[in-house]
């Protein structure tokens, strides 16, 4: 799943080498923390948060197919 998030985000930003995804495991949920370069933050969030929402929907769909629950946090 971590690689899935990295793959999507690296194709959206201008500085793919700055993309960092870390996993935080809970009892029932995995939280993926995403960090990108400051100039790329707007591209990840998108207009009215639409791009971030789309990434979260994809992550949720893929994780539920595997029987887990995952969320995405975009950190500055």
Secondary structure as GFF3:
##gff-version 3
##sequence-region A 1 76
A	DSSP	alpha_helix	2	10	.	.	.	ID=ss1
A	DSSP	three_ten_helix	16	18	.	.	.	ID=ss2
A	DSSP	beta_strand	20	25	.	.	.	ID=ss3
A	DSSP	beta_strand	29	35	.	.	.	ID=ss4
A	DSSP	three_ten_helix	38	40	.	.	.	ID=ss5
A	DSSP	alpha_helix	41	45	.	.	.	ID=ss6
A	DSSP	three_ten_helix	47	49	.	.	.	ID=ss7
A	DSSP	alpha_helix	50	65	.	.	.	ID=ss8
A	DSSP	beta_strand	69	75	.	.	.	ID=ss9
###
